[in-house]
Amino acid sequence: MMLPAHKVDDGIGTVWLNNVNCSGTENELLNCTFNIDASNCRHYGDVGIHCFLNCSTKYEGGLRITDGFAENQGRLEIKYKGEWGTVCDNQFDNVDAEVACRQLGYCSGFMIPANKVDDGIGTIWLNNVNCSGSESELLNCTFNTDASNCRHYGDVGIHCFLNCSPDGEGVLRITDGFAGNQGRLEIYYKGEWGTLCDDQFENVDAEVACRQLGYCSGLKLPSNKVHDGIGTIWLNNVICSGSESNLLNCTYNHDISPCRHYHDVGIHCFLNCSTEDEGGLRIIDGFAENQGRLEMYYKGEWGTLCDDQFENVDADVACRQLGYWLVTWRISDGFAKNRTTGNLLQGDLRIIKGHAANQGRLEINIKENGEPSGLMLPAHKVDDGIGTIWLNHVNCSASEGNLLNCSYNHDISPCRHYQDVGVHCFLNCSTGDEGGLRITDGVTENQGRLETYYKGEWGTVCDNQFQNVDAEVACRQLGYCSGQMIPAVRIKDGQGTIWLNDVNCSGSESELLNCTYTIDTSNCRHSEDVGIHCFLICSTEDEGIIL
């Protein structure tokens, strides 16, 4: 047969013959009609031919599947004229694939898009294949052998079914996840385990799948949080109403041409749908029990929260929920002084009663609102969690008594565990002793790291914008006449909370907390802890004497 010029390498030298015309009976080409006027010819018009190795019809039209993930799926090849070659995907569809698969001994099958099939080599034998579906062999269908408009990137592929029995059809499993109830969703279909594409797959579809698996409910996992599967992607565009007991009762299709395994759907099935203990909080992996990563008990599991939009007001609600209230108590008619404490669960008076025994009448007042009871810790100051990230975009008004009463969503697709939120709950919200100062870890008591007592804890001060004028205020508050700042590089690093940042004093203040400052220390590290050197005497008498 003739090969189109675009499938033949250009020759060189003389173009001898043009307008060759044979009747077919000639035994030599020069016995055909032709002329030698090649003035309108170029070498890109050089003709090529494909000579058949075998013109016997024995084994003609034999099929095979090659270069696939498994023996039942891959590029379709046909034996024709003594050679194996490929089939062009023009007009080739699932009904044609069914005929080919039955010819190969399978029960049925469907077409694999050419972009999912490795390119073949050699001859493209068939084009425009069109079967009715009743044929037993592909060559019984209509086709032509003009493949001039075909390239090997258009080679057709087929996926033949291992089993067409409905037994076991549609069984689900979860695999490659952090736990048995969350991971990539797979379905048993046509005798094989395969994946589902996440196009249009939503939480309602995950709920159906989870119920089918024996769980109470569930939600979709973003595909970027699911390991890529292998093999067949069976279903696409799954749409459930929510009432179905089996995923195959939902609507779906088999057009997976836009899908790749990085689109494989995942689900997280709930271990418990009871509302008992729902939304319970805990703080873990922190420097102290009142500060660290915030975790929530939800649907039977402990998980984390994403820090997107999480602010101090949200941390305040979480801390109050955890029992960090503004609790004031006093002993009247006794000899003890009025005092304030915190870190008490609402209504739990055991600690206070232990202090108050035999000292007078106990009076207690629990304020659920008012002074803040906590602040957010930036994610980079919190150890990464593991497992489920439950909530994102938490937004509280400050009046809520439970974090689940705030607005939030379950779209955690943009979240990673390095964004897990943390909180620092205040041990004491009283202003008594608030802002007390001390100097520690220095060579003498009047020089070293500056620390402040704030919200019931001693912590450090960041050196951002801290100047000598700020050190003077701090030293006067400590009872010295004046002082100066010590650079952070000459101070031992502190630990625990960094309370103040961007301190800016005018110099007239009597206490450091009277200056301007912020408690946003997200850009601070303990290597930036400020130090001060307070002067023992500021008199100019004997100043500068050399001994």
KEKOL-845315 format. One line per 2 residues: number of its first residue (from 1); for each residue x negated, y, z of C-alpha. Coordinates in pm, whole numbers, plus 50000, padded with zeros to 5 digits. Layout:
NUM = X Y Z ~ ...
This chain:
1 = 50000 50000 50000 ~ 49894 50361 49951
3 = 49753 50557 50243 ~ 49845 50927 50251
5 = 49548 51154 50185 ~ 49566 51306 50535
7 = 49488 50959 50675 ~ 49176 50920 50460
9 = 48837 51087 50512 ~ 48744 51330 50235
11 = 48505 51192 49977 ~ 48219 51368 49798
13 = 48108 51392 49442 ~ 48329 51354 49133
15 = 48708 51316 49136 ~ 48743 51080 48839
17 = 49108 50996 48795 ~ 49430 51195 48828
19 = 49797 51117 48766 ~ 49740 50740 48783
21 = 50062 50553 48690 ~ 50084 50173 48697
23 = 50374 49947 48608 ~ 50253 49687 48860
25 = 50163 49413 48612 ~ 49813 49541 48542
27 = 49511 49348 48670 ~ 49282 49650 48658
29 = 49341 50013 48754 ~ 49198 50137 48425
31 = 49474 49946 48246 ~ 49723 50188 48400
33 = 49787 50534 48255 ~ 49580 50822 48393
35 = 49390 51129 48287 ~ 49055 51275 48384
37 = 49173 51634 48424 ~ 49104 51677 48797
39 = 49094 52058 48786 ~ 49385 52078 49030
41 = 49234 51823 49271 ~ 49023 51861 49583
43 = 48865 51595 49803 ~ 49127 51649 50071
45 = 49359 51490 49809 ~ 49148 51175 49778
47 = 49375 50871 49773 ~ 49343 50573 50009
49 = 49486 50223 50007 ~ 49569 49959 50268
51 = 49525 49604 50137 ~ 49721 49332 50315
53 = 49526 49050 50477 ~ 49816 48807 50440
55 = 50131 48828 50235 ~ 50276 48508 50381
57 = 50598 48553 50574 ~ 50480 48300 50833
59 = 50460 48476 51172 ~ 50583 48795 50998
61 = 50741 49031 51248 ~ 50592 48876 51560
63 = 50589 49119 51856 ~ 50365 49183 52154
65 = 50339 49433 52441 ~ 49996 49572 52516
67 = 49808 49838 52719 ~ 50075 49863 52986
69 = 50093 49864 53364 ~ 50235 49507 53346
71 = 50287 49244 53076 ~ 50653 49340 53039
73 = 50596 49709 52970 ~ 50363 49900 52742
75 = 50303 49980 52375 ~ 50505 49771 52127
77 = 50307 49612 51844 ~ 50423 49408 51545
79 = 50241 49154 51325 ~ 50300 49252 50965
81 = 50115 49161 50645 ~ 49858 48970 50850
83 = 49775 49257 51090 ~ 49887 49383 51426
85 = 50006 49743 51417 ~ 50233 49987 51597
87 = 50587 50120 51557 ~ 50670 50491 51520
89 = 50917 50632 51775 ~ 51122 50824 51516
91 = 51486 50724 51582 ~ 51374 50438 51808
93 = 51603 50416 52112 ~ 51712 50181 52391
95 = 51925 49957 52167 ~ 51618 49891 51950
97 = 51413 49817 52263 ~ 51680 49565 52374
99 = 51644 49376 52045 ~ 51264 49375 52073
101 = 51276 49254 52437 ~ 51518 48970 52352
103 = 51289 48868 52066 ~ 51006 48854 52322
105 = 51211 48626 52550 ~ 51334 48882 52806
107 = 51698 48943 52891 ~ 51699 49310 52789
109 = 51498 49632 52815 ~ 51468 49996 52727
111 = 51241 50230 52537 ~ 50941 50396 52702
113 = 50879 50751 52573 ~ 50566 50777 52359
115 = 50405 51024 52602 ~ 50400 50744 52860
117 = 50230 50494 52627 ~ 49861 50475 52542
119 = 49792 50557 52176 ~ 49729 50259 51954
121 = 49486 50222 51663 ~ 49509 50089 51312
123 = 49827 50067 51108 ~ 50162 50217 51198
125 = 50385 49959 51030 ~ 50744 50059 51096
127 = 50930 50390 51105 ~ 51294 50490 51154
129 = 51389 50157 51311 ~ 51766 50135 51358
131 = 51928 49827 51517 ~ 52294 49756 51579
133 = 52203 49555 51890 ~ 52316 49214 51766
135 = 51992 49130 51584 ~ 51761 48855 51710
137 = 51446 49007 51555 ~ 51329 49362 51498
139 = 51272 49301 51126 ~ 51642 49222 51091
141 = 51713 49587 51173 ~ 51687 49863 50918
143 = 51350 50040 50892 ~ 51103 50174 50640
145 = 50727 50151 50607 ~ 50668 50514 50516
147 = 50476 50627 50823 ~ 50326 50934 50658
149 = 50491 51161 50919 ~ 50377 50947 51213
151 = 50071 50963 51436 ~ 49957 50724 51708
153 = 50065 50967 51980 ~ 50415 50873 51857
155 = 50365 50499 51911 ~ 50671 50353 52076
157 = 50669 50158 52402 ~ 50920 49924 52564
159 = 50995 49805 52915 ~ 51148 49459 52917
161 = 51351 49350 53219 ~ 51228 49054 53421
163 = 51575 48982 53550 ~ 51918 49100 53438
165 = 52105 48921 53718 ~ 52296 49154 53952
167 = 52177 48951 54254 ~ 51969 49177 54476
169 = 52022 49468 54237 ~ 51985 49807 54404
171 = 51816 49691 54726 ~ 51613 49976 54883
173 = 51292 49998 55084 ~ 51074 50271 55235
175 = 50699 50238 55187 ~ 50367 50424 55229
177 = 50494 50651 55505 ~ 50378 50766 55846
179 = 50639 50535 56001 ~ 50883 50267 55887
181 = 51170 50516 55869 ~ 51001 50774 55646
183 = 50810 50754 55322 ~ 50852 50688 54951
185 = 51192 50544 54851 ~ 51185 50241 54620
187 = 51464 50042 54455 ~ 51479 49682 54330
189 = 51619 49694 53979 ~ 51606 49451 53685
191 = 51376 49221 53879 ~ 51117 49486 53978
193 = 51049 49733 54257 ~ 51021 50090 54132
195 = 51059 50453 54237 ~ 51315 50731 54190
197 = 51256 51074 54040 ~ 51333 51370 54267
199 = 51517 51571 54000 ~ 51848 51675 54164
201 = 51787 51438 54458 ~ 51914 51614 54771
203 = 51977 51548 55141 ~ 52323 51403 55069
205 = 52158 51139 54848 ~ 51903 51064 55121
207 = 52191 51018 55368 ~ 52347 50753 55143
209 = 52012 50575 55101 ~ 51945 50580 55476
211 = 52289 50442 55559 ~ 52234 50167 55302
213 = 51908 50088 55485 ~ 52092 50062 55817
215 = 52010 50403 55966 ~ 52267 50654 56083
217 = 52163 50930 55842 ~ 51857 51103 55699
219 = 51715 51377 55481 ~ 51501 51412 55172
221 = 51124 51445 55200 ~ 50964 51684 54952
223 = 50772 51487 54688 ~ 50448 51665 54785
225 = 50475 51489 55122 ~ 50510 51144 54966
227 = 50230 50923 54829 ~ 50259 50867 54454
229 = 50399 50528 54360 ~ 50301 50302 54071
231 = 50493 50111 53808 ~ 50844 50190 53696
233 = 51041 50503 53775 ~ 51390 50356 53761
235 = 51640 50632 53834 ~ 51666 51006 53767
237 = 51925 51274 53840 ~ 52081 51080 54128
239 = 52395 51260 54252 ~ 52598 51121 54544
241 = 52917 51256 54695 ~ 52809 51129 55037
243 = 53080 50865 55080 ~ 52895 50589 54891
245 = 52760 50282 55071 ~ 52505 50200 54799
247 = 52283 50433 54598 ~ 52379 50259 54272
249 = 52739 50369 54336 ~ 52622 50728 54283
251 = 52577 50880 53937 ~ 52229 50861 53782
253 = 52053 50804 53451 ~ 51745 50626 53318
255 = 51598 50922 53128 ~ 51270 50954 53317
257 = 51087 51135 53034 ~ 51039 51452 53250
259 = 50925 51248 53552 ~ 50583 51151 53683
261 = 50492 50962 53999 ~ 50405 51289 54173
263 = 50783 51345 54152 ~ 50861 51022 54342
265 = 51132 51088 54598 ~ 51087 51025 54968
267 = 51331 51003 55256 ~ 51321 51036 55632
269 = 51585 50822 55800 ~ 51694 50919 56150
271 = 51630 50677 56434 ~ 51914 50826 56636
273 = 52201 51054 56542 ~ 52324 51098 56899
275 = 52326 51456 57025 ~ 52205 51342 57367
277 = 51872 51512 57444 ~ 51887 51669 57097
279 = 51660 51970 57072 ~ 51452 51896 57382
281 = 51116 52076 57381 ~ 50766 52005 57509
283 = 50424 52170 57497 ~ 50124 51945 57431
285 = 49756 51951 57337 ~ 49692 52291 57490
287 = 49436 52441 57726 ~ 49702 52434 57998
289 = 50050 52288 58038 ~ 50213 52623 57962
291 = 50042 52679 57628 ~ 49986 52462 57323
293 = 50167 52308 57031 ~ 50547 52325 57054
295 = 50730 52001 56978 ~ 51099 51921 56951
297 = 51296 51599 57008 ~ 51530 51564 56714
299 = 51712 51268 56561 ~ 51536 51030 56796
301 = 51179 51151 56731 ~ 50932 51409 56856
303 = 50810 51643 56583 ~ 50668 51990 56523
305 = 50796 52325 56396 ~ 50658 52528 56106
307 = 50527 52876 56186 ~ 50695 53043 55885
309 = 50886 53342 56032 ~ 50835 53212 56387
311 = 50783 53517 56610 ~ 50743 53610 56976
313 = 51120 53636 57020 ~ 51152 53272 56913
315 = 50873 53172 57153 ~ 51057 53358 57429
317 = 51371 53147 57370 ~ 51163 52827 57364
319 = 50988 52918 57690 ~ 51314 52994 57866
321 = 51452 52663 57741 ~ 51143 52496 57888
323 = 51217 52645 58228 ~ 50988 52947 58235
325 = 51241 53191 58388 ~ 51200 53520 58562
327 = 51268 53382 58912 ~ 51255 53622 59203
329 = 51293 53508 59560 ~ 51246 53661 59899
331 = 51258 53565 60262 ~ 51470 53805 60460
333 = 51489 53824 60838 ~ 51149 53661 60853
335 = 50788 53759 60853 ~ 50700 53663 60494
337 = 50661 53931 60229 ~ 50878 53952 59921
339 = 50711 53754 59642 ~ 50773 53655 59283
341 = 50693 53324 59114 ~ 50774 53144 58789
343 = 50745 52812 58608 ~ 51057 52687 58786
345 = 51338 52499 58621 ~ 51669 52673 58662
347 = 51826 52577 58994 ~ 51515 52390 59117
349 = 51434 52540 59457 ~ 51208 52269 59590
351 = 50884 52466 59547 ~ 51031 52779 59703
353 = 51187 52589 59990 ~ 50850 52435 60064
355 = 50705 52783 60112 ~ 51008 52924 60287
357 = 51069 52663 60552 ~ 51130 52815 60898
359 = 51039 53164 60774 ~ 51381 53324 60734
361 = 51678 53328 60500 ~ 51600 53240 60138
363 = 51743 53466 59866 ~ 51695 53377 59497
365 = 51782 53546 59169 ~ 51734 53382 58830
367 = 51729 53617 58532 ~ 51779 53440 58201
369 = 51707 53753 57999 ~ 51505 54064 58048
371 = 51129 54032 58068 ~ 50977 53814 57792
373 = 50887 53468 57914 ~ 50647 53367 57637
375 = 50476 53450 57311 ~ 50385 53271 56995
377 = 50040 53120 56953 ~ 49900 53153 56599
379 = 49877 52816 56421 ~ 49498 52834 56401
381 = 49489 52830 56782 ~ 49698 52513 56800
383 = 49581 52156 56734 ~ 49749 52003 56429
385 = 50032 51766 56509 ~ 50129 51446 56330
387 = 50454 51297 56207 ~ 50764 51498 56128
389 = 50786 51874 56088 ~ 51147 51923 56190
391 = 51231 52293 56159 ~ 51129 52587 55942
393 = 51227 52955 55932 ~ 51340 52961 56295
395 = 51501 53297 56367 ~ 51636 53377 56715
397 = 51819 53687 56836 ~ 51667 53643 57189
399 = 51997 53569 57363 ~ 51997 53195 57287
401 = 51943 52940 57561 ~ 51833 52666 57320
403 = 51615 52683 57010 ~ 51873 52486 56811
405 = 52119 52771 56870 ~ 51895 52993 56656
407 = 51912 52988 56278 ~ 51669 52753 56098
409 = 51647 52513 55804 ~ 51497 52173 55723
411 = 51315 52278 55404 ~ 50961 52200 55514
413 = 50824 52164 55158 ~ 50588 52466 55203
415 = 50470 52348 55547 ~ 50167 52149 55660
417 = 50059 52049 56009 ~ 49794 52321 56011
419 = 50096 52553 56033 ~ 50240 52387 56343
421 = 50363 52655 56579 ~ 50243 52697 56934
423 = 50374 52889 57233 ~ 50226 53040 57544
425 = 50482 53047 57821 ~ 50421 53293 58102
427 = 50368 53155 58450 ~ 50487 53478 58605
429 = 50696 53757 58457 ~ 50669 53977 58764
431 = 50486 54307 58737 ~ 50339 54256 59082
433 = 49958 54243 59049 ~ 50007 54286 58672
435 = 49696 54419 58507 ~ 49456 54340 58791
437 = 49093 54327 58673 ~ 48781 54132 58764
439 = 48424 54094 58643 ~ 48290 53740 58613
441 = 47998 53533 58480 ~ 47752 53821 58502
443 = 47406 53854 58651 ~ 47554 54078 58923
445 = 47905 54146 59043 ~ 47921 54483 58868
447 = 47844 54357 58518 ~ 47978 54065 58315
449 = 48286 53949 58130 ~ 48600 54158 58189
451 = 48915 53963 58278 ~ 49270 54079 58344
453 = 49557 53924 58540 ~ 49861 53918 58314
455 = 50184 53717 58325 ~ 50054 53509 58611
457 = 49719 53413 58455 ~ 49367 53541 58438
459 = 49247 53593 58080 ~ 49001 53790 57872
461 = 49006 54107 57662 ~ 48912 54119 57293
463 = 48635 54362 57198 ~ 48818 54497 56890
465 = 48809 54881 56924 ~ 48694 54850 57287
467 = 48456 55140 57360 ~ 48270 55296 57652
469 = 48568 55516 57736 ~ 48777 55201 57786
471 = 48504 55051 58003 ~ 48505 55370 58216
473 = 48879 55330 58283 ~ 48834 54962 58371
475 = 48542 55038 58605 ~ 48732 55317 58785
477 = 49027 55078 58830 ~ 48780 54834 58989
479 = 48661 55102 59233 ~ 48341 55206 59059
481 = 48264 55561 58957 ~ 48224 55482 58584
483 = 48072 55230 58345 ~ 48002 55126 57991
485 = 48085 54846 57753 ~ 47860 54540 57717
487 = 47859 54395 57363 ~ 48029 54057 57332
489 = 47708 53888 57212 ~ 47560 53950 57561
491 = 47860 53800 57743 ~ 47935 53437 57815
493 = 48244 53317 57631 ~ 48554 53289 57846
495 = 48827 53031 57817 ~ 49203 53021 57825
497 = 49414 53316 57718 ~ 49287 53628 57545
499 = 49542 53876 57675 ~ 49465 54217 57529
501 = 49347 54342 57189 ~ 49282 54683 57034
503 = 49257 54856 57373 ~ 49239 55233 57327
505 = 49211 55467 57628 ~ 49196 55846 57637
507 = 48977 55828 57950 ~ 49224 55986 58192
509 = 49409 55662 58275 ~ 49381 55504 58619
511 = 49452 55150 58495 ~ 49369 54965 58174
513 = 49733 54874 58115 ~ 49813 55247 58096
515 = 49607 55261 57777 ~ 49745 55153 57441
517 = 49687 54789 57344 ~ 49849 54493 57172
519 = 49891 54132 57278 ~ 49848 54008 56920
521 = 49515 53831 56957 ~ 49548 53616 56643
523 = 49227 53767 56503 ~ 49028 53714 56827
525 = 48798 53439 56949 ~ 48629 53398 57287
527 = 48303 53490 57115 ~ 48457 53840 57107
529 = 48533 53859 57480 ~ 48442 54206 57604
531 = 48212 54277 57893 ~ 48154 54584 58109
533 = 47876 54722 58325 ~ 48015 54931 58608
535 = 47788 55191 58770 ~ 47721 55153 59142
537 = 47667 55528 59179 ~ 47739 55820 58949
539 = 47563 56094 59154 ~ 47290 56281 58964
541 = 47085 56307 59282 ~ 46761 56114 59242
543 = 46866 56050 58878 ~ 46565 55979 58660
545 = 46309 55954 58945 ~ 46015 55734 58845
547 = 45850 55534 59119
